[in-house]
Amino acid sequence: MDFGAVLRTVSAFLASKGYRFALIGGVALAAYGLARTTLDLDLLVESRGQDDLVAFLESLGFETLHRSTGYSNHLHPDSAWGRLDCVYVGGSTGEQMFAECRVARAPGGIEVPLPKPEHLAALKVVAMKNDAGRTFQEMADIRFLLQLPQTDRREVRRYFDRHGLRERFDDLEKSL
């Protein structure tokens, strides 16, 4: 996948429509210093932009594999375009997440919004709760995020508490 080309194309579209977005997933973790293999591009997008973004991606030849209120997954037959997964947020959660983003250099040298580590951890907690099969990788990613000097561990613990996963957080704390 040509992460830079896809990100440049999609971010230009979102910016032209005035939709806020941020880089999440494995590429966002790489921006924080965790180099790991990832085969897709993950974006956080304002909920109000979902219909336009899905239509745009389909116009580029992406197939929509799944779509719900909070998520959509897209796959292009050309491996250079690859797979794009989107998480949609709105309301006060979206306002807070987008307001606290910082700008980071992404693949292809473009600058994109990047959520703070605590918000990336929150997204990973939700992913774990929704799919227990993701627990091992998500916990490893959250462990990395907790070790960043700017990460507020109490805030991350609250996300685990909110989703009934406090024992998982306690296991992480013991391992650090």
N, C-alpha and C positions, 0 to 999 in steps of 0.2 A: 504494500500500500504506500502510495506517495502521500504521507501525512501532511506535508507542507502544501501541496497542491489542493488537496481536499479541504484543508482548514482555510486556506486562502479563499477558495470559491465559496464555501459555506459562510464564512465570517463576513465576506463582502455582501452576500445576499442578506444576511441578518442585519447588518449595519444599514444597508440601503432601506430596509423596512422599519428601522428604529427599534428592533428587538434586542434586548440584552441577552448575552450568553457568556459562558465561561467554559474553560477547558477543564475536564475532569478525567477520571480513570487513570490508566497507566501512563499516558503522555503527561498528565498533570503531575503525577508522582515523579516522573523523570525531571520535570522542571524544579522540583524540590530536592533532587539529587538521588533518587532511587532509580537506578537503571535496571529495568526488567523487561522481558519480552512482552510485547503487546501486539496484537494483530488487528485491533480496531481503534477507532477514534471515538471518544465519548465527550458529549457536550451537555452542559446544563443550559437550558433555554427557557425564557419567559413563557409561561403557559399560553398567553394570548397569541404567540407566534406559531403554535403547533400546526394549525391547518395550512398556513402559508409555507412553512418549512417542509412539511410532508409533500405538498404539491410540487414544490421546487425540486426536491430530491427525486421524485418520480419523473419529473420532466428531464432530469439528467440521466435517467435510465436505472435508478435505484429501485429495487423491489422492496416494498414495505412488508417485513416479515411478521411484525407484531405492532399493534397500536392500541394504547389505552389512554386514559386521561393523563397519567403521569409518565408514560414511557412510549418510545417508538424505536424500532430496530430496523435498519435498512441495509441491504446488500446489493452491490453492483456486480454485474457479470464480468466486468473488467477488473482484474485484481489490483490495478493501479488505483482504483477508486475504493475498493475494499468494502469494509463494513463500518457503518456509522450508527452509534447508539445514542439516543437522546433521552435526557431526564428533564421533565417540564415542572417548573415551580412557579407559583404565583403567590399573591397575598402577602402577608407580613413575612412569611418564610422567604419568599423570593426577594422581597425588598431588603431584608437583612443580608442574605447571601450575596446579592449583587453589590450592595453598598460596601461590603467588607472585602471585596476582591482586590487583588493587586495586579499590576501588569507584569507579565512574564514573556520572555522570548520563547517561542514555540518552534517546532520543526518548520523549516523553510525561512527562518529568521523573522517571522512576523510576530508582532506583539499582540498578546491576547490577555483577557482577564483570567485570573487564576484564583479560585476560592482559597480562603485561609485554611490551614491544615485541619482545624477543628471541623470545618464544614465538609471537607473531603472525608474525614473520619465519620461524620454523621451519615453521609451518603452510603458509606461502606457498612455501617451498622444496619441501615435499612435493607441493603442488599442481602446481608447475612440473615436477617429476620425473614425476608421473603423467600430465600433459597438457601437452605442449610448446606447444600452442596458447595456453596461458595465460601464457607466459613474459614477454611484453611488459608486461602489466598487473602481474603479480606483481613483476617487477623494479622497476617504478616505485614500487610500494607499499613494497618492502623498502628502496629508496633513501631514501624519506621516513623510514622507521623508523630507519635508520642515522644520520640527521641529528639525531634527538632527543638531547638532552644526556645522558639517563640510559641510553642504549643501550650495551651492552657489545659492541663490534664483534667481539672475539675469540670470544665465545659464538656470535654469528651465523655467523661464519666456520666454526666447528665443525659447524654444521648443514649448511652447503654441502658441507663435506668429507665428512660422513657419507653424503651422498647423491650423491657423485661429481660435484658441480657447482662445484668450487673455482674454475674459470676464470670462471664467472659472477660469483662474489664478487669476484675480482680486477678484473673489468671495472667493477663498482660502485665499488670503492675508488678506482680511477683517475678516475672521474667526479665524485668528491666534492671 
